[in-house]
Amino acid sequence: MRKIKSLALIAAAAFVVSCSSGNKEVEQATVGELYNKGATALQEGSYSEAIRYLNATTERFPGSIYQEQAMLDLMYANYKSQDYTGVLVTVDSFLNQFPQSQNRDYAVYMAGLTNAATADNAIQDFFGIDRATRETSSLKTAFSNFQSLVQAFPNSPYSQDALGRMAYIKDSLARHELEIAKFYAKRNADVAVANRVVGMLQLYPDTLATYEGLFLMRDAYKKMGLENLANQTQQIIDANKDKQFMKVEKPEDPELTVPATTK
C-alpha cells in the first residue's frame, strides 16, 4: 500500500513539474513558435494540445499575422473536442475581428454544425429516442446559421451541405410540432391543436408531419362545431393525399478541413 501511495505521489509531482514547464514554454514562446506547435498538434489530432497553443497564440499576441488562421484552427479543434461553447465563442470573436475575411462562410458553417451538434445527444441515439420530441432551440439556431450561410454565400463550398442540413432540421422541427399537437389533442385542447397546425402550415408546409397534422386540425374543428373550417381542411387533405413526401435522412458528419488564409 505504501508503494502504491509513493508511486502516486511521484506521478503527481511529475504532473506538476510537467504543467509548470508547459506553462513556462507557453509564456516564453514567440507567436510563430506557439502557432506552429498548435498547427502541428492539430494535424496530429492532439486537439487539447492544439487548443492550448492556439489559444495562447490568439490571447498573447492579438492582431498578429497568425490571428485569423489560429482562430479558424481553433474552431475546428474545439469542434473535434466537442467543446461547443469554445467553437461558438471563437466564431463570434472571429466574425467581429475579421468582417471582411474570405473565410466568414466557414465560420458561419461551423456555428451551424455546432448548434446542430448541441441538439444531439448520444444517449438519445443509443436508446433510439426521437430528437424531434425534445427541446428545439439549438436546432432552430442551427437552421438560422445555415440559412444565413446560403443567403450570404450562395457559392460557398459549404452551401450545398447546409441546404441538406436545413431540410433535415425543418423535418425534425415539423415532427416536434406534430408531437405537441398530438399532446393537445389527447387533452381535448382543440383551439391549441388548430393553432399549432396552422403554424406548421406556415413554417413547414411541405413536410409529412404537417400533412399528418391536418387530420388533427380537421377533427379539432369538428369538435368545436366549425364545420366550414373542418371541410376546408378536408379539402386540403384530399388535394394532397397522393403527394409523395421524401424521407429526410440525418446528414452524415462532414469531412471537415480548415481553410487557409492568404497572407
C-alpha positions in Angstrom: 0.0 0.0 0.0 2.9 2.4 0.9 4.5 1.6 -2.5 1.3 2.4 -4.4 1.0 5.7 -2.5 4.6 6.6 -3.2 4.1 5.9 -6.9 1.0 8.1 -6.9 2.9 10.9 -5.2 5.8 10.6 -7.7 3.3 10.7 -10.6 1.5 13.7 -9.1 4.8 15.5 -8.7 5.8 14.7 -12.3 2.5 16.1 -13.5 3.0 19.3 -11.6 6.5 19.7 -13.0 5.2 18.9 -16.5 2.4 21.5 -16.2 4.8 24.1 -14.8 7.3 23.6 -17.6 4.5 23.6 -20.2 3.1 26.9 -18.9 6.6 28.4 -18.9 7.0 27.3 -22.5 3.7 28.9 -23.5 4.6 32.1 -21.6 8.0 32.5 -23.2 7.5 31.2 -26.8 7.2 33.6 -29.7 4.0 33.9 -31.6 5.4 31.9 -34.5 6.5 29.1 -32.2 3.1 28.9 -30.5 1.2 28.8 -33.7 3.4 26.2 -35.3 3.2 23.9 -32.3 -0.6 24.4 -32.3 -0.9 23.7 -36.0 1.3 20.6 -35.7 -0.8 19.3 -32.8 -3.9 19.9 -34.8 -2.6 17.9 -37.8 -1.7 15.0 -35.4 -5.2 15.0 -33.9 -4.0 16.2 -30.5 -6.8 18.6 -30.1 -6.4 19.6 -26.5 -2.8 20.3 -27.1 -3.6 22.3 -30.2 -6.2 24.3 -28.3 -3.7 25.2 -25.7 -1.1 26.6 -28.1 -3.7 28.2 -30.4 -5.4 29.9 -27.5 -2.0 31.2 -26.4 -1.4 32.5 -30.0 -4.6 34.5 -30.1 -4.6 35.7 -26.5 -0.9 36.6 -26.0 -0.5 38.1 -29.5 -3.8 39.6 -30.6 -3.7 41.1 -34.1 -0.6 39.1 -35.2 -0.3 37.7 -38.7 -1.4 34.3 -37.3 -4.6 35.6 -35.6 -7.0 34.8 -38.4 -5.7 31.3 -39.2 -5.3 30.4 -35.5 -8.9 31.3 -34.9 -10.1 29.1 -37.8 -7.9 26.3 -36.5 -9.5 26.8 -33.0 -13.0 26.4 -34.4 -12.0 23.0 -35.8 -10.1 21.9 -32.7 -12.9 22.8 -30.3 -15.5 21.2 -32.6 -13.5 17.9 -32.7 -13.1 18.1 -28.9 -16.8 18.7 -28.6 -16.2 21.9 -26.8 -19.2 23.5 -28.4 -19.1 26.7 -26.3 -15.5 27.2 -27.4 -16.5 26.9 -31.0 -19.3 29.5 -30.7 -17.2 31.9 -28.7 -14.4 31.7 -31.3 -16.9 32.1 -34.2 -18.4 35.2 -32.7 -15.0 36.7 -32.0 -13.7 35.9 -35.5 -16.7 37.5 -37.2 -16.2 40.6 -35.2 -12.4 40.8 -35.8 -12.5 39.8 -39.4 -15.7 41.1 -41.0 -14.1 41.1 -44.5 -12.4 37.7 -44.2 -12.9 35.4 -47.2 -13.5 32.6 -44.7 -16.5 34.0 -43.0 -18.6 31.3 -44.7 -16.6 28.7 -42.9 -17.2 30.4 -39.5 -20.9 30.6 -40.1 -21.0 26.9 -41.2 -19.1 25.9 -38.1 -21.7 27.7 -36.0 -24.4 25.8 -37.7 -22.7 22.4 -37.2 -22.0 23.3 -33.6 -25.6 24.3 -32.8 -26.9 21.2 -34.5 -24.4 19.0 -32.6 -25.5 20.7 -29.3 -29.0 19.4 -30.1 -27.7 15.9 -30.5 -27.5 13.5 -27.5 -25.5 10.3 -27.5 -27.9 8.7 -25.0 -30.9 9.5 -27.3 -29.0 7.9 -30.2 -28.3 4.8 -28.1 -31.9 4.3 -27.0 -33.4 5.4 -30.3 -35.2 8.4 -28.8 -36.6 10.7 -31.5 -34.9 14.1 -31.1 -38.0 15.7 -32.6 -39.7 15.2 -29.3 -37.0 17.1 -27.4 -36.1 20.8 -26.9 -35.5 22.6 -30.2 -33.9 26.0 -29.6 -30.4 24.8 -30.7 -31.9 23.2 -33.8 -33.7 26.5 -34.7 -30.4 28.4 -34.2 -28.6 25.9 -36.4 -31.2 26.4 -39.1 -30.8 30.1 -38.8 -27.0 29.7 -39.2 -27.3 27.6 -42.3 -29.9 29.9 -43.7 -27.6 32.8 -43.2 -24.8 30.9 -44.9 -26.7 30.0 -48.1 -28.2 33.5 -48.4 -25.0 35.4 -47.8 -22.6 33.0 -49.5 -24.6 31.1 -52.2 -21.4 30.0 -54.0 -19.7 28.8 -50.8 -18.4 25.2 -50.9 -20.4 24.7 -47.7 -23.8 25.9 -49.0 -24.9 22.6 -50.6 -24.3 20.7 -47.4 -26.0 23.5 -45.4 -29.1 23.1 -47.6 -29.3 19.4 -46.8 -29.0 20.0 -43.1 -31.7 22.7 -43.3 -34.0 20.1 -44.8 -33.3 17.7 -42.0 -33.8 20.3 -39.3 -37.0 21.5 -40.9 -38.4 18.0 -40.9 -37.3 17.5 -37.3 -39.0 20.7 -36.2 -42.2 19.8 -38.0 -42.3 16.5 -36.2 -41.7 18.3 -33.0 -44.7 20.5 -33.6 -46.8 17.4 -34.5 -45.9 15.8 -31.2 -47.1 18.9 -29.4 -50.3 18.9 -31.4 -50.9 15.3 -30.5 -50.3 16.2 -26.9 -53.0 18.9 -27.0 -55.4 16.6 -28.9 -55.2 13.9 -26.2 -56.3 16.6 -23.7 -59.1 17.9 -25.9 -57.4 21.3 -26.2 -58.9 21.8 -29.6 -58.0 25.5 -30.0 -54.4 24.8 -29.2 -54.4 21.9 -31.7 -55.7 24.1 -34.5 -53.4 26.9 -33.8 -50.4 24.6 -33.7 -51.2 23.0 -37.1 -51.8 26.5 -38.6 -48.3 27.4 -37.5 -47.0 24.2 -39.1 -48.7 25.1 -42.4 -47.0 28.5 -42.3 -43.5 27.2 -41.3 -43.2 23.7 -42.6 -45.8 23.3 -45.4 -44.1 20.6 -47.4 -43.5 18.0 -44.7 -45.2 14.7 -43.9 -45.6 15.8 -40.3 -47.7 18.9 -41.4 -49.9 16.7 -43.6 -50.5 14.4 -40.7 -51.3 17.4 -38.5 -54.1 18.3 -40.9 -56.1 15.3 -39.6 -55.8 16.6 -36.1 -56.8 20.1 -37.1 -59.9 18.8 -39.0 -61.0 16.8 -36.0 -60.4 19.7 -33.7 -62.6 22.0 -35.9 -65.4 19.3 -35.9 -65.3 19.1 -32.2 -65.6 22.8 -31.9 -68.6 22.8 -34.3 -66.6 24.7 -37.0 -67.9 22.7 -40.0 -66.8 25.1 -42.7 -63.2 25.1 -41.4 -63.3 21.3 -41.0 -64.5 20.9 -44.6 -61.8 23.3 -45.9 -59.2 21.3 -44.0 -60.6 18.1 -45.5 -60.2 19.6 -49.0 -56.6 20.3 -48.3 -56.1 16.7 -47.1 -57.8 15.3 -50.3 -55.7 17.6 -52.5 -52.5 16.2 -51.0 -53.5 12.6 -50.5 -51.3 11.3 -53.3 -48.4 13.6 -52.6 -45.1 11.8 -52.1 -43.1 13.1 -49.1 -39.4 12.3 -49.4 -37.9 10.8 -46.3 -35.2 13.1 -45.0 -32.3 11.3 -43.6 -30.0 12.7 -41.0 -26.9 14.1 -42.7 -23.6 12.3 -42.0 -20.8 14.1 -40.2 -18.9 16.3 -42.6 -15.4 15.7 -43.6 -14.0 19.0 -42.3 -10.8 20.7 -43.3 -9.7 24.1 -42.1 -9.4 26.7 -44.9 -6.2 28.6 -45.2 -5.9 32.3 -45.1 -3.9 34.3 -47.6 -1.2 36.5 -46.0 
